[in-house]
Amino acid sequence: MKDNNKNLIPFNKRSKEEHIEISRKGGIKSGEARRKKREQIDAIKLHNIAFKEEREKNLELQMNTIKLITELRNEANQILDDDLTLLIELLKQI
């Protein structure tokens, strides 16, 4: 690790032009990193919005299905009740 340290030159030992150039490159890389991070955050937000919308659609579909099943069950119960009443009436006549 000490071998790598000999390649380092402190800023106070560099020229003003070198300092400006290094700072400029650092600023460019920093901007790139911020943009990349922002894009990732935006992608996550977009995914979450789409997932939420899909989940809401699925929930609405499930609720509609439950309503339909309930209606069908009620109709079937009514038919069975009517049939049972008719059967009782027929049995009374016998």
C-alpha positions as CSV (number, residue, x, y, z in Angstrom):
1,M,0.0,0.0,0.0
2,K,2.9,2.4,0.7
3,D,4.0,2.0,-3.0
4,N,0.7,3.5,-4.1
5,N,1.1,6.5,-1.7
6,K,4.3,7.6,-3.4
7,N,2.2,8.4,-6.5
8,L,-0.1,10.8,-4.6
9,I,0.7,14.5,-4.9
10,P,-1.0,16.8,-2.4
11,F,-3.0,19.7,-3.9
12,N,-0.6,22.3,-2.3
13,K,2.2,20.8,-4.4
14,R,0.3,20.9,-7.7
15,S,0.0,23.9,-10.0
16,K,-3.2,26.0,-10.1
17,E,-4.0,24.6,-13.6
18,E,-3.7,21.0,-12.3
19,H,-5.9,21.8,-9.3
20,I,-8.6,23.3,-11.6
21,E,-8.4,20.4,-14.0
22,I,-8.7,17.8,-11.3
23,S,-11.6,19.8,-9.7
24,R,-13.4,20.1,-13.0
25,K,-13.1,16.3,-13.7
26,G,-14.4,15.6,-10.1
27,G,-17.3,17.9,-10.7
28,I,-18.2,16.2,-14.0
29,K,-18.0,12.8,-12.4
30,S,-20.1,14.0,-9.4
31,G,-22.8,15.3,-11.8
32,E,-22.8,12.0,-13.6
33,A,-23.2,10.1,-10.4
34,R,-26.1,12.4,-9.3
35,R,-27.9,12.0,-12.6
36,K,-27.5,8.2,-12.5
37,K,-28.8,8.1,-8.9
38,R,-31.8,10.4,-9.9
39,E,-32.5,8.1,-12.9
40,Q,-32.5,5.1,-10.6
41,I,-34.8,6.8,-8.1
42,D,-37.2,7.8,-11.0
43,A,-37.2,4.3,-12.3
44,I,-38.1,2.9,-8.9
45,K,-40.9,5.5,-8.5
46,L,-42.2,4.7,-12.0
47,H,-42.2,0.9,-11.1
48,N,-44.0,1.5,-7.8
49,I,-46.6,3.6,-9.6
50,A,-47.2,0.9,-12.2
51,F,-47.2,-1.8,-9.5
52,K,-49.8,0.2,-7.5
53,E,-52.0,0.7,-10.5
54,E,-51.8,-3.0,-11.3
55,R,-52.6,-3.9,-7.8
56,E,-55.6,-1.6,-7.7
57,K,-56.9,-3.1,-11.0
58,N,-56.5,-6.6,-9.5
59,L,-58.3,-5.5,-6.4
60,E,-61.1,-4.0,-8.3
61,L,-61.4,-7.2,-10.4
62,Q,-61.4,-9.3,-7.3
63,M,-64.2,-7.1,-5.7
64,N,-66.3,-7.4,-8.9
65,T,-65.8,-11.1,-9.0
66,I,-66.9,-11.4,-5.3
67,K,-70.0,-9.3,-6.1
68,L,-70.8,-11.5,-9.1
69,I,-70.4,-14.7,-7.1
70,T,-72.5,-13.3,-4.3
71,E,-75.3,-12.3,-6.7
72,L,-75.1,-15.8,-8.3
73,R,-75.3,-17.4,-5.0
74,N,-78.2,-15.3,-3.9
75,E,-80.0,-16.2,-7.2
76,A,-79.3,-19.8,-6.7
77,N,-80.5,-19.7,-3.1
78,Q,-83.7,-18.0,-4.3
79,I,-84.2,-20.7,-7.0
80,L,-83.7,-23.4,-4.4
81,D,-86.1,-21.8,-2.0
82,D,-88.7,-21.4,-4.8
83,D,-88.2,-25.1,-5.8
84,L,-88.4,-26.2,-2.2
85,T,-91.6,-24.3,-1.7
86,L,-93.0,-25.8,-4.9
87,L,-92.0,-29.3,-3.8
88,I,-93.6,-28.8,-0.4
89,E,-96.8,-27.7,-2.1
90,L,-96.7,-30.7,-4.4
91,L,-96.1,-33.0,-1.5
92,K,-99.1,-31.5,0.3
93,Q,-101.3,-32.2,-2.6
94,I,-100.4,-35.9,-2.6
